[in-house]
Amino acid sequence: MADETSVNSQITDAVTQTNVKVVAEAPAQAIASLYQVSSHSAGLSLQNAVHSQQVLNQISSAVVSKAVALIMAIGEKP
C-alpha cells in the first residue's frame, strides 16, 4: 500500500503566499531598521557634542575665574 498524501491546493497556495509576503517585505524592514539605527546614532552624536560643549564651558568659566583672581592679586602685598 503506497503512502500517498494529497494536500489541498488552497493550503499550498496560502503557504506560498505567506512565504512570498515575508520575502517581499524583508528589504523594506531592513531599510527601516537601518534608518532607525542611523538616526539613533546621529542623535547620540549630537548629545555627545552638546555634553562636550557644556563641559568646555564649565572649564572655561573656571579658567576665567582663576585668571581674574590672579589679575586682581597683582597689586596686593604678600
Secondary structure, 3 states (H helix, E strand, C coil): CCCCCCCCHHHHHHHHHHHHHHHHHHHHHHHHHHHHHHHHHHHHHHHHHHHHHHHHHHHHHHHHHHHHHHHHCCCCCC
